[in-house]
Amino acid sequence: MGFPKKYAVVLLIIAGGLLLVSYGVWQFWPFGKGVQNTTTTQFASDFQAGDAARRSGDPQRAGSYFNQALQEARTLPEEGQAKLSLGVVEISTKNTPADQLKGFGLLDSVAQDERYPEISRASALINMAQWLSVKNYSTIEGALASSSYAALLPSASKDAAVSPWNSVLQTAQARRDFVDFLAIRKVFELSSIVHENYMAEYWVGAWYAARAAQLATYPQFKDDRLTLETEARKHLNNGDSVFPDNDFNYPTQIMYGDTLKAQADLRLYSLSQDAGDLSAALNALQDFSGVYAKDPYAETDKGYLVLALYFRAIALALQDQSNPADLNTTVQQFLTLGTTTLSSRISTLNYLNDAQSGMKQSFDHSSVVVLASKSPDFKNFLLGIGWKGSDFNK
């Protein structure tokens, strides 16, 4: 029973509905209002130059400016902003593993220092958690073990030994892998404790929804699944209550929250078949294109746009009363992005259709088939990337 262990890592990401975290680290930014309460003209100048370099995709030049700003900081808010920003650019995927670990340490130091503003500390924790979410397990364990949060690993291990986690462990992934993801969830939770924010709440809500979905085909774990669903809805509601807020209002942050919430709502819909969950997913993405257009940096990496268009198309296909013209427009916007931009999504779609993955009986696969049945263009796209006609027979 359950899925092959060799697919455990991928299932945590694909079946778990947490794909977009890979786009969060370099695009997710600590502040919604830029430099605040600064008292030094030179600090503000260097900080803004660092932000411009960061948004143009140049972490090395951004790091140089933020390091200068750190030396020029004259107040604790300035110091916290500069150190946090330097840590974020250091964990960029364009930097070396050693630089990334250095950046993780900087973020850790900000998160731990109660002299800094709560928003800076919460931002540091979110960026730590996002970076961990896309690393391999040895890196996750090593980074946490060398940080102030080393205790999260044994804490997660203890939590994993009890229901409902134990039932989840029996279905999909090896214990060690699950413990690491549980520890990452705890970092997000700490962020919201320091300063309640929708990004952490939505991520945690999606985490619970994903775990619930893993138990969907196991009647003996119905009570555990319902417990997980309840937790998912609680955290999504918490996120709704503070979305968006003035501390986290960069377009990329709003896009991150919108897309993650939509994924969580789709996961809950797969369990409830409640039209309200489907509507919630569509509502989360209804203003996505407008938000996206406001952020020039998003043009350099369309990862958020890919996910938003894909999940919006899925949701429209699943909604019986959806507008066919709306669905067609969304699919065309998705396909127009081209195979290079869509490469990660193409890999996911082919994984879902691989008989060895154990995903062909999943909601993920069936929802793609529904979309293909309503959009000939999307079906042709799937055929072009390797799907066969027989793959659409359910």
MARNUFI-541140 format. One line per 3 residues: number of its first residue (from 1); their letters; for each residue x, y, z of N, C-alpha, C, CB. Coordinates in steps of 0.1 Angstrom, whole numbers. Glycine has a CB too. Layout:
% MARNUFI-541140
NUM = a = X:Y:Z:X:Y:Z:X:Y:Z:X:Y:Z | ...
This chain:
% MARNUFI-541140
1 = mgf = 9:-12:0:0:0:0:9:12:0:-10:0:12 | 4:23:-7:12:35:-7:20:36:-20:21:36:5 | 28:47:-21:36:49:-33:50:44:-31:36:64:-36
4 = pkk = 57:41:-42:71:37:-41:79:47:-34:76:34:-55 | 88:42:-26:96:52:-18:105:61:-26:105:44:-8 | 109:56:-38:118:64:-46:112:77:-51:124:56:-57
7 = yav = 98:77:-50:91:89:-54:87:98:-42:79:85:-62 | 92:94:-31:87:101:-19:90:116:-19:94:95:-6 | 102:120:-23:106:134:-23:97:142:-32:121:135:-26
10 = vll = 95:136:-44:87:144:-54:73:145:-50:88:137:-68 | 68:134:-44:54:135:-39:51:145:-29:50:121:-34 | 61:148:-20:60:158:-11:57:171:-17:72:159:-2
13 = iia = 63:173:-29:62:186:-36:50:186:-46:75:189:-44 | 49:176:-54:39:176:-64:25:172:-58:42:166:-75 | 24:161:-52:11:157:-46:8:167:-35:11:143:-41
16 = ggl = 18:172:-29:15:182:-17:11:195:-22:28:183:-10 | 11:198:-34:6:211:-39:14:223:-34:-8:213:-34 | 27:221:-32:36:232:-27:46:236:-38:42:228:-14
19 = llv = 43:234:-50:53:236:-61:58:251:-61:47:233:-74 | 50:260:-58:55:274:-60:66:278:-50:44:283:-60 | 68:271:-40:79:276:-31:92:278:-38:80:267:-19
22 = syg = 94:271:-48:107:272:-55:109:286:-61:109:261:-66 | 98:293:-63:99:306:-69:100:317:-58:87:309:-78 | 99:313:-45:97:323:-35:110:330:-30:90:317:-24
25 = vwq = 121:323:-30:132:327:-23:138:340:-29:143:317:-23 | 141:340:-42:148:352:-48:138:363:-50:155:348:-60 | 125:360:-53:115:370:-56:109:376:-43:105:365:-65
28 = fwp = 108:367:-33:101:372:-21:110:382:-13:98:360:-12 | 104:393:-10:112:404:-5:107:408:9:112:416:-14 | 116:413:18:112:415:32:102:426:34:124:418:39
31 = fgk = 101:437:26:93:448:29:83:452:19:102:460:33 | 72:457:23:62:462:14:63:477:10:49:459:19 | 70:484:18:71:499:16:85:504:14:65:506:28
34 = gvq = 94:495:11:108:500:9:115:504:21:108:511:-1 | 124:513:21:131:518:32:122:527:41:144:526:28 | 121:523:53:112:530:62:120:536:74:101:521:68
37 = ntt = 116:548:79:122:554:91:137:555:90:118:545:103 | 143:558:78:157:559:77:161:573:81:162:556:63 | 173:574:86:178:587:91:191:591:83:181:587:106
40 = ttq = 196:583:75:208:585:68:206:585:53:219:575:72 | 209:596:47:207:598:32:215:587:25:211:612:27 | 228:585:29:236:575:22:231:561:23:251:577:27
43 = fas = 226:558:35:221:545:37:209:543:28:216:543:52 | 200:552:27:188:551:18:193:549:4:179:563:20 | 203:557:0:207:556:-14:213:542:-18:218:567:-17
46 = dfq = 221:537:-9:227:524:-11:217:513:-10:239:521:-1 | 208:514:-1:197:504:1:189:504:-12:188:507:13 | 185:515:-17:176:516:-29:184:510:-41:171:530:-32
49 = agd = 197:513:-42:205:508:-53:206:493:-52:219:514:-53 | 207:488:-40:207:473:-38:194:467:-42:210:470:-23 | 183:473:-39:170:468:-43:169:468:-58:159:476:-36
52 = aar = 174:478:-65:173:479:-79:181:468:-85:178:493:-84 | 193:465:-80:202:454:-85:195:441:-82:216:455:-79 | 189:439:-71:183:427:-67:171:424:-77:177:428:-53
55 = rsg = 164:435:-81:152:433:-89:156:431:-104:143:445:-88 | 168:435:-107:173:432:-121:180:418:-122:183:443:-125 | 180:411:-111:186:397:-111:201:397:-109:182:391:-124
58 = dpq = 207:406:-102:221:406:-100:224:406:-85:228:419:-106 | 225:394:-79:227:393:-65:240:398:-60:225:378:-61 | 251:396:-68:264:400:-64:264:416:-62:274:396:-74
61 = rag = 259:423:-72:259:437:-71:250:442:-60:255:444:-85 | 238:435:-59:229:439:-48:236:436:-34:216:430:-49 | 243:425:-33:249:422:-20:260:433:-17:256:409:-21
64 = syf = 267:438:-27:277:448:-24:270:461:-19:284:451:-37 | 259:465:-25:252:477:-20:246:475:-6:241:481:-30 | 240:463:-4:235:461:10:245:460:20:226:448:9
67 = nqa = 257:455:17:268:454:26:272:469:30:280:446:21 | 273:477:20:276:492:22:265:498:31:277:499:9 | 253:495:28:242:500:36:243:496:51:228:496:31
70 = lqe = 247:483:53:249:478:66:259:486:74:252:463:66 | 270:489:67:281:497:74:276:511:77:293:497:65 | 267:516:69:262:530:71:250:531:81:258:536:58
73 = art = 244:519:85:232:519:93:235:527:106:228:505:96 | 226:535:110:227:542:123:216:540:133:228:557:120 | 206:532:129:195:528:138:193:513:137:182:536:134
76 = lpe = 186:508:147:184:493:146:175:489:135:177:489:160 | 164:497:132:156:493:120:165:493:107:145:503:118 | 174:503:105:182:503:94:191:491:94:191:516:93
79 = egq = 197:488:105:206:476:106:199:463:103:212:476:120 | 187:462:108:179:450:106:175:449:91:167:450:114 | 171:460:85:168:460:71:180:455:62:162:473:66
82 = akl = 191:461:65:203:459:56:208:444:58:214:468:60 | 208:440:70:213:426:73:203:416:67:214:423:88 | 190:418:68:180:410:62:181:409:47:166:414:67
85 = slg = 182:421:41:183:422:27:196:415:22:183:436:22 | 207:416:29:219:410:25:218:395:26:231:414:34 | 211:390:36:209:376:38:200:370:27:202:373:51
88 = vve = 190:378:22:181:373:12:189:372:-2:169:383:10 | 197:381:-5:205:380:-18:215:369:-17:211:394:-21 | 221:367:-5:231:356:-4:225:342:-6:237:357:10
91 = ist = 212:340:-3:206:327:-5:200:326:-19:195:325:5 | 203:336:-27:199:334:-41:205:322:-48:203:347:-49 | 197:315:-56:202:303:-63:213:306:-72:190:297:-71
94 = knt = 216:319:-75:227:322:-84:240:323:-76:225:336:-90 | 240:321:-63:252:321:-55:256:307:-52:249:329:-42 | 268:306:-46:274:293:-43:267:287:-30:289:294:-41
97 = pad = 268:274:-28:262:268:-16:268:275:-3:265:253:-16 | 281:278:-4:287:284:8:281:298:11:302:285:6 | 279:306:0:273:319:2:258:318:7:273:327:-12
100 = qlk = 251:307:2:238:305:6:237:302:21:231:294:-2 | 246:294:26:246:291:40:250:303:48:256:279:43 | 259:311:43:262:324:49:250:333:50:273:332:42
103 = gfg = 242:333:39:230:341:40:220:336:49:224:342:26 | 219:322:50:209:316:60:213:320:74:210:301:58 | 226:321:77:231:325:90:227:340:93:246:323:91
106 = lld = 228:348:83:224:362:85:210:363:88:228:370:72 | 201:356:81:187:356:84:184:351:98:180:348:73 | 191:340:101:190:335:115:193:345:125:199:322:116
109 = sva = 203:353:123:207:363:133:197:374:134:221:369:129 | 190:377:123:180:387:124:168:382:131:176:392:109 | 164:370:128:152:364:134:154:363:149:150:350:128
112 = qde = 165:360:154:168:358:168:169:371:176:180:350:170 | 172:382:169:175:395:176:162:403:179:185:403:168 | 158:403:192:145:409:195:146:424:195:141:405:209
115 = ryp = 158:430:192:159:444:191:154:449:178:174:448:193 | 154:440:168:149:444:154:134:444:154:155:435:144 | 129:452:144:114:452:143:108:438:140:110:462:132
118 = eis = 96:436:145:90:423:143:89:419:129:77:422:150 | 86:429:120:84:426:106:97:421:100:79:438:99 | 108:426:104:121:421:99:124:407:104:133:431:104
121 = ras = 121:404:116:123:391:121:114:381:114:121:391:137 | 102:384:113:92:375:106:97:373:91:78:381:106 | 101:383:85:106:382:71:118:373:70:109:396:65
124 = ali = 127:374:80:138:365:80:134:351:81:148:369:91 | 125:348:90:120:334:91:113:329:79:110:333:103 | 105:337:72:99:332:60:109:329:49:89:343:55
127 = nma = 119:338:48:129:335:38:138:323:41:138:347:36 | 140:321:54:147:308:58:139:296:54:150:309:73 | 126:296:57:117:285:55:116:282:40:103:287:61
130 = qwl = 115:293:32:114:291:17:126:285:11:111:305:11 | 138:290:16:150:285:11:152:270:15:162:293:17 | 148:266:27:149:252:31:140:244:23:145:251:46
133 = svk = 128:250:19:118:242:11:123:237:-2:106:250:9 | 133:243:-8:138:238:-21:151:232:-20:138:250:-30 | 156:229:-8:169:222:-7:168:207:-5:177:229:5
136 = nys = 179:200:-7:179:186:-4:179:184:11:190:178:-11 | 176:171:15:174:169:29:187:170:38:169:155:31 | 198:167:32:211:168:40:213:183:42:223:162:33
139 = tie = 210:192:32:212:206:34:202:212:45:210:213:21 | 190:207:44:180:211:54:185:208:68:167:205:51 | 189:196:70:193:191:83:206:199:88:195:176:84
142 = gal = 215:200:78:227:207:82:225:222:85:237:206:70 | 217:229:78:214:243:80:207:245:93:205:249:69 | 197:237:96:190:238:109:198:234:121:177:229:109
145 = ass = 207:224:119:215:220:130:225:230:134:223:207:126 | 229:239:124:239:249:127:233:263:130:249:251:115 | 220:263:131:213:275:134:207:275:148:201:277:124
148 = sya = 200:286:151:194:287:164:182:278:166:190:302:167 | 178:272:155:166:264:155:169:249:154:157:268:143 | 181:245:159:185:231:158:174:222:165:198:229:165
151 = all = 168:227:175:158:219:183:146:216:175:154:226:195 | 144:222:163:132:220:155:132:205:149:131:230:144 | 144:200:146:145:187:141:140:176:150:159:184:136
154 = psa = 146:176:163:141:166:172:126:168:176:149:165:185 | 122:181:176:108:184:179:99:178:168:106:199:180 | 103:180:155:96:175:144:95:159:144:101:180:131
157 = skd = 107:154:148:107:139:149:98:133:159:122:134:152 | 97:140:170:87:136:181:73:138:176:89:145:193 | 70:149:169:56:151:164:52:141:154:55:165:158
160 = aav = 62:137:145:59:127:135:56:113:140:71:126:126 | 59:111:152:56:97:158:41:96:163:65:95:170 | 34:107:162:20:106:168:10:109:157:18:115:179
163 = spw = -2:104:159:-13:107:149:-16:122:149:-26:99:154 | -20:127:137:-22:120:124:-10:118:116:-32:128:116 | 2:123:120:14:122:112:17:107:110:26:129:119
166 = nsv = 15:99:119:19:85:118:11:78:106:16:77:130 | -1:82:104:-9:76:93:-4:82:80:-24:79:95 | 0:94:80:6:100:67:19:93:64:8:115:69
169 = lqt = 27:90:74:39:83:72:37:69:65:47:81:85 | 26:63:68:23:50:63:20:50:48:12:43:70 | 17:62:42:12:63:29:21:67:18:0:72:29
172 = aqa = 30:76:21:38:82:10:53:84:11:32:95:8 | 58:87:23:72:91:23:79:86:35:73:106:22 | 92:84:33:101:79:44:101:89:55:115:78:39
175 = rrd = 103:84:67:102:92:79:111:104:79:105:83:91 | 123:102:75:133:113:76:128:124:67:147:108:72 | 124:121:55:119:132:46:108:140:52:115:126:33
178 = fvd = 98:132:58:87:139:64:91:148:76:77:128:68 | 100:143:84:104:151:95:110:164:91:114:143:104 | 118:164:80:124:176:75:113:186:71:133:173:63
181 = fla = 103:181:64:92:190:59:84:195:71:83:183:49 | 83:187:81:76:191:93:84:202:100:74:179:103 | 97:201:100:105:212:107:104:225:99:120:207:107
184 = irk = 103:224:86:102:236:78:88:243:81:102:233:63 | 78:235:83:65:240:86:66:248:99:54:229:87 | 74:243:109:75:250:122:82:263:120:83:241:131
187 = vfe = 91:265:110:98:277:108:88:288:103:110:276:98 | 79:283:94:68:292:90:59:296:101:60:285:78 | 56:287:109:47:290:121:54:300:130:44:277:129
190 = lss = 67:298:132:74:308:141:73:322:135:88:304:143 | 73:323:122:72:336:115:59:343:119:74:335:100 | 48:335:118:35:341:121:33:344:136:24:332:116
193 = ivh = 40:337:144:40:340:158:47:354:161:47:329:167 | 58:356:155:65:368:156:57:380:151:79:368:149 | 51:378:139:43:389:132:34:382:123:52:399:125
196 = eny = 21:381:127:11:374:119:11:378:104:-3:375:125 | 13:369:95:13:373:81:7:362:72:28:375:76 | 1:366:61:-6:357:53:3:347:46:-14:364:42
199 = mae = 15:350:43:24:341:36:27:328:44:37:347:32 | 30:330:56:32:319:65:19:311:67:38:323:79 | 8:318:70:-4:311:72:-9:303:60:-15:321:76
202 = ywv = -8:309:48:-12:302:36:-3:290:34:-12:311:24 | 10:291:36:19:280:34:15:268:43:34:284:36 | 13:272:56:10:261:66:-3:255:62:10:267:80
205 = gaw = -13:263:58:-26:258:54:-25:248:43:-35:269:51 | -17:252:33:-14:243:21:-7:230:25:-6:250:11 | 1:231:35:8:220:40:-2:210:46:19:224:51
208 = yaa = -11:215:54:-21:206:60:-30:200:50:-29:214:71 | -34:208:40:-43:204:29:-36:193:21:-47:215:20 | -23:194:19:-16:184:12:-15:171:19:-2:189:8
211 = raa = -12:172:32:-12:160:40:-25:153:41:-7:163:55 | -36:161:41:-50:155:41:-52:147:28:-60:166:43 | -48:154:17:-50:147:4:-43:134:3:-45:157:-7
214 = qla = -31:133:10:-24:120:9:-32:109:16:-11:121:16 | -42:112:24:-50:102:31:-63:99:24:-52:105:45 | -65:106:12:-79:106:6:-83:92:3:-79:114:-6
217 = typ = -74:83:-1:-78:69:-5:-77:59:6:-70:65:-17 | -75:64:18:-74:54:29:-85:56:39:-60:57:36 | -96:49:37:-108:50:46:-104:48:61:-118:40:42
220 = qfk = -94:40:64:-91:37:78:-85:49:85:-81:26:79 | -81:60:77:-75:72:83:-84:84:81:-62:75:76 | -97:81:81:-107:92:78:-106:103:89:-121:87:77
223 = ddr = -105:99:102:-105:108:113:-92:117:112:-105:101:126 | -81:111:109:-69:118:107:-70:128:96:-57:109:105 | -76:124:85:-78:133:73:-86:145:77:-84:126:62
226 = ltl = -97:143:84:-106:154:88:-99:163:98:-118:148:95 | -90:158:106:-82:166:115:-73:175:107:-74:158:125 | -67:170:97:-58:178:89:-65:188:81:-50:168:79
229 = ete = -77:185:75:-85:194:68:-89:206:77:-98:187:63 | -93:203:89:-97:213:99:-85:223:101:-102:207:112 | -73:218:103:-62:226:105:-59:235:92:-49:218:108
232 = ark = -60:228:81:-58:236:68:-67:248:67:-60:227:56 | -80:246:70:-90:256:69:-87:267:79:-104:251:70 | -83:263:91:-80:273:101:-69:283:97:-76:266:115
235 = hln = -58:277:92:-47:285:88:-50:294:75:-35:277:85 | -58:288:66:-62:296:55:-71:308:59:-70:288:44 | -80:306:69:-88:317:74:-79:327:81:-99:311:83
238 = ngd = -69:322:88:-60:332:95:-53:340:85:-50:324:103 | -49:334:73:-42:342:63:-52:352:57:-37:332:52 | -64:348:54:-74:357:49:-76:369:57:-88:350:47
241 = svf = -75:368:70:-77:379:79:-67:389:79:-79:374:94 | -55:386:73:-44:396:73:-39:398:58:-33:392:82 | -47:394:48:-43:395:34:-50:406:27:-44:381:27
244 = pdn = -43:414:20:-29:417:22:-28:427:33:-22:422:9 | -16:428:39:-14:439:49:-3:448:44:-11:433:63 | -2:459:51:8:470:46:22:466:48:5:482:53
247 = dfn = 25:456:56:39:452:58:44:442:47:40:445:71 | 34:436:40:38:426:29:29:429:17:36:411:34 | 33:439:10:24:443:-2:32:445:-15:17:455:2
250 = ypt = 44:440:-16:51:439:-29:42:430:-38:65:434:-28 | 42:433:-51:34:425:-60:38:410:-59:35:430:-74 | 51:408:-58:55:394:-58:50:387:-45:70:393:-59
253 = qim = 50:394:-34:45:388:-22:30:385:-23:47:397:-10 | 22:394:-29:8:392:-31:6:380:-41:1:405:-37 | 14:379:-51:13:368:-61:16:355:-54:22:370:-72
256 = ygd = 26:355:-45:29:343:-38:18:339:-29:42:346:-29 | 12:348:-22:0:344:-13:-12:340:-21:-4:356:-5 | -15:347:-32:-26:343:-41:-25:329:-46:-28:353:-52
259 = tlk = -13:326:-52:-11:313:-58:-11:301:-48:2:313:-66 | -4:304:-37:-4:293:-27:-18:290:-21:5:297:-15 | -26:301:-19:-39:299:-14:-48:291:-24:-46:312:-10
262 = aqa = -46:294:-37:-54:287:-47:-50:273:-47:-51:294:-61 | -38:269:-46:-34:255:-46:-40:248:-34:-18:254:-45 | -40:255:-22:-45:249:-10:-61:246:-12:-43:258:2
265 = dlr = -67:256:-18:-82:255:-20:-85:244:-30:-88:268:-25 | -77:242:-40:-79:231:-49:-77:218:-43:-70:233:-62 | -67:217:-34:-64:205:-27:-76:201:-18:-52:206:-18
268 = lys = -82:212:-11:-94:209:-3:-106:205:-11:-97:221:6 | -107:211:-23:-118:208:-32:-117:193:-36:-118:217:-45 | -105:188:-38:-103:174:-42:-109:165:-31:-88:171:-44
271 = lsq = -109:170:-19:-114:162:-8:-129:164:-5:-107:165:5 | -134:177:-7:-147:180:-3:-157:180:-14:-147:194:3 | -152:182:-27:-161:184:-38:-171:196:-36:-168:171:-42
274 = dag = -167:205:-27:-175:216:-24:-172:228:-33:-173:221:-9 | -183:233:-40:-181:243:-50:-175:256:-43:-194:247:-56 | -177:257:-30:-171:269:-23:-156:269:-23:-176:269:-9
277 = dls = -150:257:-22:-135:256:-22:-130:259:-36:-131:242:-18 | -138:255:-47:-133:258:-60:-135:273:-63:-142:250:-70 | -145:279:-58:-147:294:-60:-136:301:-53:-161:298:-55
280 = aal = -132:296:-41:-122:303:-33:-108:303:-41:-120:296:-20 | -106:292:-48:-93:291:-56:-94:301:-67:-92:276:-61 | -105:302:-74:-106:312:-85:-106:326:-80:-119:309:-93
283 = nal = -112:329:-69:-112:342:-63:-98:346:-59:-121:343:-51 | -90:337:-55:-76:340:-51:-68:345:-63:-69:328:-44 | -72:340:-75:-64:343:-87:-71:353:-96:-61:330:-95
286 = qdf = -82:359:-92:-89:367:-102:-82:380:-105:-103:370:-96 | -74:385:-96:-67:398:-99:-52:396:-102:-69:408:-87 | -49:383:-104:-35:380:-106:-28:388:-117:-33:365:-108
289 = sgv = -34:388:-128:-28:395:-140:-25:410:-137:-36:393:-152 | -34:416:-130:-33:430:-127:-21:432:-117:-45:436:-121 | -20:424:-107:-9:424:-97:4:422:-104:-11:415:-86
292 = yak = 4:412:-113:17:408:-120:22:419:-128:14:396:-128 | 13:427:-135:17:437:-144:24:449:-136:5:443:-151 | 21:450:-123:27:461:-115:41:458:-111:18:463:-103
295 = dpy = 46:446:-113:60:443:-108:69:441:-120:59:431:-99 | 78:450:-123:88:448:-134:97:436:-132:96:461:-135 | 100:433:-119:109:422:-117:103:409:-121:114:421:-103
298 = aet = 90:408:-120:84:395:-124:86:392:-139:68:396:-122 | 89:402:-147:92:399:-161:105:391:-163:93:412:-169 | 114:391:-153:126:383:-155:125:369:-151:137:390:-147
301 = dkg = 114:365:-144:112:351:-140:97:350:-139:119:348:-127 | 91:343:-148:76:342:-149:71:330:-141:72:341:-163 | 78:325:-131:74:313:-124:60:315:-117:84:310:-113
304 = ylv = 58:326:-111:45:328:-105:34:328:-116:45:342:-97 | 36:335:-127:26:336:-137:23:322:-143:31:345:-149 | 33:313:-145:30:300:-149:21:293:-140:44:292:-150
307 = lal = 24:293:-127:15:286:-118:1:292:-117:22:287:-104 | 0:305:-117:-13:311:-116:-22:308:-128:-12:327:-115 | -16:308:-140:-24:305:-152:-28:290:-152:-16:309:-164
310 = yfr = -18:282:-148:-21:268:-148:-32:264:-138:-8:260:-144 | -31:269:-126:-41:265:-116:-55:272:-118:-36:269:-102 | -54:284:-124:-67:290:-128:-74:282:-139:-64:305:-133
313 = aia = -66:277:-149:-72:269:-159:-78:256:-154:-61:265:-170 | -71:250:-144:-76:238:-138:-89:241:-131:-65:232:-128 | -89:251:-123:-101:255:-115:-113:258:-124:-98:267:-106
316 = lal = -110:265:-135:-121:268:-145:-127:255:-151:-116:278:-155 | -118:246:-154:-122:234:-161:-130:225:-151:-110:226:-165 | -127:226:-138:-135:218:-128:-148:224:-125:-126:217:-116
319 = qdq = -149:237:-127:-161:245:-124:-172:243:-135:-159:260:-121 | -183:237:-132:-193:234:-142:-198:246:-149:-204:226:-135 | -200:257:-141:-206:269:-147:-196:279:-152:-215:275:-137
322 = snp = -184:275:-154:-173:285:-158:-176:289:-173:-160:279:-157 | -171:301:-176:-172:307:-189:-162:301:-199:-170:322:-188 | -166:294:-209:-157:288:-219:-147:298:-224:-164:281:-230
325 = adl = -151:310:-227:-142:320:-232:-131:323:-222:-150:333:-236 | -135:324:-209:-125:326:-199:-115:315:-198:-132:328:-185 | -119:303:-199:-110:291:-199:-101:292:-211:-118:278:-199
328 = ntt = -106:295:-223:-98:295:-235:-88:306:-234:-107:297:-247 | -91:318:-229:-82:329:-227:-71:325:-218:-89:341:-222 | -74:319:-207:-64:315:-197:-54:304:-203:-71:309:-184
331 = vqq = -60:295:-210:-51:284:-216:-42:291:-226:-60:274:-222 | -47:300:-234:-39:306:-244:-28:315:-238:-48:315:-253 | -31:321:-227:-20:329:-220:-10:320:-215:-27:337:-208
334 = flt = -14:308:-210:-4:298:-205:5:293:-216:-12:286:-198 | -1:289:-227:6:283:-238:15:293:-245:-4:277:-249 | 11:306:-245:19:316:-252:33:318:-245:11:329:-252
337 = lgt = 34:314:-232:46:316:-225:58:308:-231:44:312:-210 | 55:297:-238:65:289:-245:71:278:-237:76:299:-249 | 77:268:-243:82:256:-236:93:259:-227:86:246:-247
340 = ttl = 102:269:-230:113:272:-221:108:277:-208:122:283:-228 | 99:287:-208:93:292:-196:85:281:-188:84:304:-198 | 78:272:-196:70:262:-190:77:249:-187:58:259:-200
343 = ssr = 90:249:-188:98:236:-187:95:229:-174:113:239:-188 | 95:237:-162:92:230:-150:78:224:-149:94:240:-138 | 68:231:-154:55:226:-154:54:214:-164:45:237:-159
346 = ist = 61:214:-175:61:203:-184:66:190:-177:69:206:-197 | 77:192:-169:83:181:-162:72:175:-152:95:185:-154 | 65:184:-146:55:180:-136:44:172:-143:49:192:-128
349 = lny = 39:177:-154:28:171:-162:33:157:-166:24:179:-173 | 45:156:-171:50:142:-176:51:133:-164:63:144:-183 | 55:138:-152:57:130:-140:43:125:-136:63:138:-129
352 = lnd = 33:134:-137:19:129:-133:14:118:-142:10:141:-134 | 19:118:-154:14:108:-164:23:96:-165:13:115:-178 | 34:95:-157:43:84:-157:37:73:-149:57:88:-151
355 = aqs = 35:61:-155:28:50:-148:36:46:-135:27:38:-157 | 49:48:-135:57:44:-123:56:54:-112:71:43:-127 | 51:66:-114:50:76:-104:39:73:-94:48:89:-110
358 = gmk = 29:65:-97:18:63:-89:8:74:-88:22:60:-75 | 9:83:-98:0:95:-98:-11:95:-108:9:107:-101 | -12:84:-116:-22:84:-126:-36:83:-121:-19:73:-136
361 = qsf = -37:78:-108:-51:77:-102:-53:89:-93:-52:64:-94 | -45:99:-93:-46:110:-84:-55:121:-89:-32:116:-81 | -59:130:-80:-67:142:-84:-59:150:-93:-71:150:-71
364 = dhs = -46:151:-91:-37:159:-99:-38:155:-114:-22:159:-95 | -38:142:-116:-38:137:-130:-52:138:-136:-34:122:-130 | -62:135:-128:-76:136:-133:-80:150:-136:-86:130:-123
367 = svv = -76:160:-129:-79:173:-131:-73:178:-144:-75:183:-120 | -61:173:-147:-54:176:-160:-63:171:-172:-40:171:-161 | -68:158:-170:-76:152:-180:-89:160:-182:-79:137:-176
370 = vla = -95:165:-172:-107:173:-173:-104:185:-181:-113:176:-159 | -93:192:-178:-89:204:-185:-87:201:-200:-76:210:-179 | -80:190:-203:-78:186:-217:-91:183:-224:-69:173:-218
373 = sks = -101:177:-217:-114:174:-223:-122:187:-227:-122:166:-214 | -119:198:-220:-126:211:-223:-118:220:-231:-130:217:-210 | -105:217:-233:-96:226:-241:-88:218:-251:-87:235:-232
376 = pdf = -92:218:-263:-85:210:-273:-70:216:-275:-92:211:-287 | -69:228:-273:-55:234:-274:-46:229:-263:-55:249:-273 | -52:227:-251:-44:222:-240:-41:207:-242:-51:224:-226
379 = knf = -51:200:-248:-49:186:-251:-38:184:-261:-62:179:-256 | -38:192:-271:-27:192:-281:-13:195:-275:-30:201:-293 | -13:204:-266:-1:207:-259:4:195:-251:-3:219:-249
382 = llg = -4:188:-245:0:176:-238:5:165:-247:-12:170:-229 | -2:164:-259:2:154:-269:16:158:-274:-8:153:-280 | 19:171:-275:32:175:-280:43:173:-270:31:190:-283
385 = igw = 40:172:-257:51:169:-247:52:155:-244:49:178:-235 | 45:146:-250:47:132:-248:35:124:-243:58:130:-239 | 24:130:-240:12:122:-236:7:115:-249:1:132:-230
388 = kgs = 0:104:-246:-7:96:-256:-22:97:-256:-2:81:-255 | -29:94:-266:-43:95:-267:-49:86:-256:-48:90:-280 | -44:75:-253:-49:66:-243:-48:72:-229:-42:53:-243
391 = dfn = -39:82:-227:-37:87:-213:-49:96:-209:-25:96:-213 | -58:99:-218:-70:107:-215:-82:99:-211:-73:116:-226 | -81:85:-212:-92:77:-209:-92:74:-194:-90:63:-217
394 = k = -103:77:-187:-104:75:-173:-115:65:-170:-107:89:-166
